Amino acid sequence: MLTAPQEKYCQARARGLSQRQAYREAYPKSTKWKDSAADSQACRLEALPKVSARLAELQEAAAKEAIASRAAVIDRMAALNAHAAKIAMDGAMQGFIDKDAANTMMATGAKLLDVLPDEGARAEEAPRVYDFGLLIGRAFIDLHRDIAAHLHEEYIEKGGRGSLKSSHISTEIVAGVTSVKGRNALCMRNRSNKLRTSVYAEIKKAARRMGVADEFSWGKSPLQAVHRPTGNVIYFFGADNVNPEDSPLKGLTPEEGYIAYVWFEEASQFPGYGYVRNVKQTVLRGGGELPTWTFLSYNPPISVNSWVNREAREPQDGRIVHHSHWSDAPREWLGEAFVANALALAKRNPKAARHEYDGEEVGTGANVIDPEIIEVRPIADEERDALDNISHGVDAGSVHPWVHMRVAYDVDEGVLWLLDEDTATGHDAHDTQTAPLLAERLEEVGEEDADLWCDSAAKGMILYYRQQGLNARKAYKQGVNSPAERVRWLNRCSKIVIDPERCPMAAEQFPALEYVTTPSGDITETLPKVNDDTIDAVGYAASVWIRQGL
């Protein structure tokens, strides 16, 4: 049995009040609380099985009462006809006929018949309604209305970190899939191995926030989410094959309904808008006149010439471009640590903060590392002697050079110092050759016990080094060992000082490394797989600082 306040809460929700309004009506003391506190308690209350069951019962009953049958309207139309005839006769006896009154009543009945469903087409269940005011950031309220009314087909959502764009899109998709039978969805990343920790996790998190996670079957192989009540499916695919016509997307056909939603997460990492267009042509079939929605979400790349940045500036029918900012998100959703990091970066490197957190395009070229923060010059002995926060990184050699980088990081100033470099190729890059080279270098600088942060995939090299008495370790993972995260961290530095005499390869590679461009010249956000050896080694060395959020 529900308590009296719980029943009052359910009744208020059934009348259409929001969670916050209903909670304050049922629990008057909460009117003195902060909105966030009332919202939190309302969510906990509504999560109780007995409360959610009672609420569903009341909403279903209210929906049934609200549905007028066509037969009832037709009966009333007949009465309106008779009444109109009486008005006309009375008017004629008195010398006038009020035609406007009669026509107005008949038109009202006709409009009712136009919008009411046939008796057999009446919905089996109450329409699902979500309180988007509590689910999305304030920057997305007007955009949500646009999506609900289907005023556009393509939605480009760009913004810096913490701007809630991915959270918003996942909420819209879950709402549509769980509300309308036949609406399926496709969520994409540029690589299949990124799906589970990004779009799949975002969709699942949205479903939890909306209280419908238990209605889905969450499949891992294949990676998909099936909404059991409607049979709708959310598919997850990677763009590993550049041509959608030659990929599994070609045969993607839902058993029921059609693909209503397509989401390109981290769109800047896809190979140009041509790929987006090809995917849409491949999967958006079978819907006929039914509505479709395409979402592109991304943090704007640093270069204004990146294809997504250029595409967002191109007007196109059926497209809307939306920019969001982390300051529009509820502070409690981001956490104090996020806010502190954003403000700290703005103080240390304003340009990097404008790009990373504000989502601004602050560059023009394709450079991976911002040229403005790179300083290639000899590092004086007195400068070296003053540095004490030292780290070592090793990039394993194969077809690429083997590289060891000795670097230092001034946490207070945000300056990264590239002090020493060792390289080897061919036979010289073998573990048996590089182990004594490392031992000699560490002894030379008096750091024999230093940790050597290595590529985690080079398990054989790490094992051999350890057998030789070197403190070889895997560079930290969990978000800090991805190439993109390492590059982001490097660009947050206020300055990267490279000694060209002792780090000649780094002095060449750091300023020259550029993102991959498409055959048409579009700049992507795909990192190259060549001439990045010193950058990888420096990233491994920095993984200890990246992990600490320094």
Secondary structure as UniProt FT lines:
FT   HELIX           4..14
FT   TURN            15..16
FT   HELIX           19..26
FT   HELIX           28..32
FT   HELIX           35..47
FT   HELIX           49..66
FT   HELIX           70..93
FT   TURN            94..95
FT   HELIX           99..115
FT   HELIX           119..121
FT   HELIX           132..135
FT   HELIX           138..140
FT   HELIX           141..148
FT   TURN            149..150
FT   STRAND          154..159
FT   TURN            161..162
FT   HELIX           165..179
FT   TURN            181..182
FT   STRAND          183..189
FT   HELIX           192..194
FT   TURN            196..198
FT   HELIX           199..209
FT   TURN            210..211
FT   HELIX           213..215
FT   STRAND          216..220
FT   TURN            221..222
FT   STRAND          223..227
FT   TURN            228..230
FT   STRAND          233..238
FT   HELIX           244..246
FT   HELIX           248..251
FT   STRAND          258..265
FT   HELIX           267..269
FT   HELIX           273..283
FT   TURN            288..289
FT   STRAND          293..298
FT   TURN            304..305
FT   HELIX           307..312
FT   TURN            317..318
FT   STRAND          319..324
FT   HELIX           326..328
FT   HELIX           331..334
FT   HELIX           336..348
FT   HELIX           350..356
FT   TURN            357..358
FT   HELIX           371..373
FT   STRAND          374..376
FT   HELIX           381..385
FT   STRAND          390..395
FT   STRAND          402..410
FT   TURN            411..414
FT   STRAND          415..424
FT   HELIX           426..429
FT   HELIX           431..444
FT   TURN            445..446
FT   TURN            448..449
FT   STRAND          451..454
FT   TURN            456..457
FT   HELIX           459..467
FT   TURN            468..469
FT   STRAND          471..474
FT   TURN            478..479
FT   HELIX           483..492
FT   STRAND          495..498
FT   TURN            500..502
FT   HELIX           504..512
FT   TURN            519..520
FT   HELIX           533..547
FT   TURN            548..549
//
